[in-house]
Amino acid sequence: NWVDKYCPAWTQPYLKLSRIDRPIGTWLLLIPCWWGSGLALLSNPSVPSLSDLWIILSCIFGAILMRGAGCTWNDITDQNIDARVSRTQSRPLPSNQISSNIAFLWMLIQMLLSLGILLTYDLVAILLGFLAIIPVVIYPFAKRFTWWPQLFLGVTFNWGVLLAFSAHSGTITLSAILLYMSGIFWTLFYDTIYAYQDTQDDALIGVKSTARLFGDNPRKWLSGFVVASTSLCILAIIMVPRNFFF
């Protein structure tokens, strides 16, 4: 990957803690933010302002930073588990490339930079930004006490729908909540598929997941997640005040 090829050796553990070398997770965090922005702009018939443009652009930096902070926190809490899973043994903490204390400091730096972006939004969005810390903190522990850690990931990764929507509009509407729920089902779909690569290691360690729960019969569940996600997304658009399409 590009981090190994082009970045100085001393930066690589930090960049890999933040998963900069694996950008798909950043996209999965950013896209719901843009969904929220799009829904908010659709809800407001006025011409988009420079403030709207800033929110759309700042979501990029916010997604990179908060995804990095979340992944760092996940690696801090999971380093003993990661050392026992073949796919994650080479991560910076289980491979002793960096200490837990330094990793924690790196997480705080990313969160402080994210806070700087958050404070440019309105009060409702700022409050939602602080509330987002709760699911971020809980998520790494979910696989220890529930078969549905992918649900907790959905709650966490799609929070940007609500935050970006409120940053534009100063409030939360029913349509924004429906779109948020659509994103949760979308995450249940893709992260269940992703979890299947670790089912054997997870079973040996005792880590729970929807992949282990569904076993060899995931199709009806995955189909249900897709139908629910699509239906809620369409309903969210229908419920937009002053809707342009219906």
C-alpha positions in Angstrom: 0.0 0.0 0.0 1.0 3.6 -0.5 1.9 4.1 3.2 4.5 1.4 3.1 5.8 2.6 -0.3 6.0 6.4 0.2 5.8 7.4 3.9 8.7 7.7 6.3 9.1 4.7 8.5 8.5 6.6 11.7 5.1 7.8 10.5 3.8 4.4 9.4 2.6 3.0 12.8 0.5 6.2 13.3 -0.9 6.2 9.8 -1.8 2.5 10.1 -3.4 3.0 13.5 -5.6 5.5 11.7 -6.1 3.1 8.7 -4.9 5.8 6.3 -3.6 2.9 4.3 -7.1 1.4 4.0 -9.4 4.3 2.9 -12.6 2.3 2.4 -13.5 2.8 6.0 -13.2 6.6 5.6 -15.6 6.4 2.6 -18.0 4.4 4.7 -18.0 7.1 7.3 -18.0 10.0 4.9 -20.8 8.9 2.6 -23.5 9.1 5.4 -22.3 12.6 6.1 -22.9 13.5 2.5 -26.3 11.8 2.6 -27.3 14.0 5.5 -26.0 17.1 3.6 -27.9 16.1 0.5 -31.1 15.6 2.5 -30.8 18.9 4.3 -30.2 20.8 1.0 -33.2 19.0 -0.5 -35.3 20.1 2.5 -34.3 23.7 1.9 -35.4 25.3 -1.4 -32.9 28.2 -1.0 -29.6 28.4 -2.9 -26.8 26.7 -1.1 -24.5 29.1 0.7 -20.7 29.1 1.5 -21.6 27.7 4.9 -23.2 24.7 3.1 -20.1 24.2 1.0 -17.9 24.3 4.1 -20.0 21.6 5.8 -19.7 19.3 2.8 -15.9 19.9 2.5 -15.2 19.7 6.2 -17.0 16.4 6.4 -14.0 15.0 4.4 -11.5 16.1 7.0 -13.8 15.1 9.9 -14.3 11.6 8.5 -10.6 11.1 8.1 -9.8 12.3 11.6 -12.7 10.6 13.5 -12.3 7.3 11.6 -8.6 7.5 12.5 -9.4 8.2 16.2 -12.0 5.5 16.3 -9.7 2.9 14.7 -6.9 3.9 17.2 -9.3 3.4 20.1 -10.4 0.1 18.6 -6.8 -1.1 18.4 -6.1 0.0 21.9 -9.0 -2.0 23.3 -8.5 -5.0 21.0 -4.7 -5.4 20.9 -4.8 -8.7 22.8 -7.6 -10.1 20.5 -5.8 -8.7 17.4 -2.7 -10.6 18.4 -4.6 -13.9 18.2 -6.3 -13.2 14.8 -4.2 -13.8 11.7 -5.6 -10.9 9.8 -4.8 -8.4 12.5 -1.5 -9.7 14.0 0.6 -7.2 12.0 -1.2 -4.1 13.3 1.0 -1.6 15.1 0.0 -2.4 18.7 -0.1 -6.3 18.7 3.2 -6.2 16.7 4.8 -3.9 19.2 5.6 -1.1 16.7 4.1 1.5 19.1 3.1 1.6 22.8 -0.5 1.9 24.1 0.3 5.3 25.7 1.6 6.7 22.5 -1.4 5.3 20.6 -3.7 6.9 23.2 -2.0 10.3 22.7 -2.3 9.9 18.9 -6.0 9.3 19.4 -6.4 12.5 21.5 -4.6 14.5 18.9 -7.0 13.3 16.2 -10.0 14.0 18.4 -8.8 17.6 19.2 -8.4 18.3 15.5 -11.9 16.9 14.9 -13.2 19.2 17.7 -11.8 22.2 15.9 -14.0 21.3 12.8 -17.0 20.5 15.0 -16.9 23.9 16.7 -17.5 25.6 13.3 -21.0 24.1 13.2 -24.2 25.2 15.0 -25.2 24.2 18.5 -27.3 21.2 17.6 -24.6 19.7 15.5 -22.0 20.4 18.2 -24.1 18.6 20.8 -24.6 15.6 18.4 -20.9 15.6 17.9 -20.2 15.2 21.6 -23.0 12.5 21.8 -21.2 10.6 19.1 -18.4 9.8 21.5 -20.7 7.4 23.4 -21.2 4.8 20.6 -17.6 5.2 19.5 -16.4 4.3 23.0 -18.8 1.3 23.3 -18.4 -0.2 19.9 -15.1 -2.1 20.4 -16.6 -3.9 23.4 -19.8 -4.8 21.7 -18.5 -8.1 20.3 -17.7 -9.2 23.8 -21.4 -9.0 25.0 -23.7 -9.2 22.0 -24.1 -11.1 18.8 -24.9 -7.8 17.1 -21.7 -5.7 17.1 -22.4 -4.8 13.5 -25.5 -3.0 14.8 -23.4 -0.9 17.1 -21.1 -0.1 14.2 -24.1 1.0 12.2 -25.2 3.3 15.0 -21.6 4.8 15.1 -20.7 5.0 11.4 -24.0 6.6 10.3 -24.0 9.3 13.0 -22.8 11.7 10.3 -26.3 11.7 8.7 -27.7 13.4 11.8 -24.7 15.6 12.4 -24.4 16.9 8.8 -28.1 17.4 8.5 -28.3 19.4 11.7 -25.2 21.4 10.7 -27.1 22.6 7.6 -30.6 23.0 9.1 -30.1 23.6 12.8 -32.5 20.8 13.7 -33.3 17.1 13.2 -36.4 16.0 11.3 -38.2 12.7 10.8 -36.7 12.3 7.4 -33.2 12.6 8.8 -33.9 9.9 11.4 -35.3 7.6 8.7 -32.2 8.1 6.6 -30.0 7.4 9.6 -31.9 4.1 10.2 -31.4 3.3 6.5 -27.7 3.7 7.0 -27.7 1.4 10.0 -29.2 -1.4 7.9 -26.7 -0.6 5.1 -23.9 -1.1 7.6 -25.4 -4.3 8.9 -25.4 -5.6 5.3 -21.8 -4.8 4.4 -20.2 -5.4 7.8 -21.8 -8.8 8.2 -20.2 -9.8 4.9 -16.9 -8.4 6.1 -17.1 -10.3 9.4 -17.3 -13.7 7.6 -13.5 -13.6 6.9 -12.9 -13.8 10.7 -15.5 -16.4 11.8 -13.0 -19.2 12.5 -10.7 -17.0 14.5 -13.6 -15.4 16.3 -15.0 -18.8 17.2 -11.7 -19.8 18.8 -11.4 -16.6 20.8 -15.1 -16.4 21.7 -15.8 -13.1 19.9 -19.4 -12.6 18.7 -20.6 -11.3 15.4 -23.7 -11.4 13.1 -21.6 -13.6 10.8 -21.2 -16.2 13.5 -24.9 -15.8 14.5 -26.2 -16.3 10.9 -23.7 -19.2 10.2 -24.3 -20.8 6.8 -27.7 -19.1 6.2 -27.0 -15.4 5.8 -28.9 -14.7 2.6 -32.3 -14.0 4.1 -30.8 -11.7 6.7 -28.7 -9.9 4.1 -31.7 -9.6 1.8 -33.7 -8.2 4.6 -31.1 -5.6 5.5 -30.9 -4.4 1.9 -34.7 -4.2 1.6 -35.0 -2.3 4.9 -32.1 0.1 4.0 -33.6 0.9 0.5 -37.1 1.3 1.8 -36.1 3.6 4.6 -34.0 5.7 2.3 -37.0 6.1 -0.1 -39.3 6.9 2.8 -36.8 9.5 4.1 -36.9 11.3 0.7 -40.7 11.1 0.6 -41.0 12.7 4.0 -38.8 15.7 3.1 -40.9 18.9 3.7 -41.6 20.8 0.4 -40.5 17.6 -1.5 -39.3 18.3 -5.0 -40.2 14.8 -6.4 -43.6 13.9 -5.0 
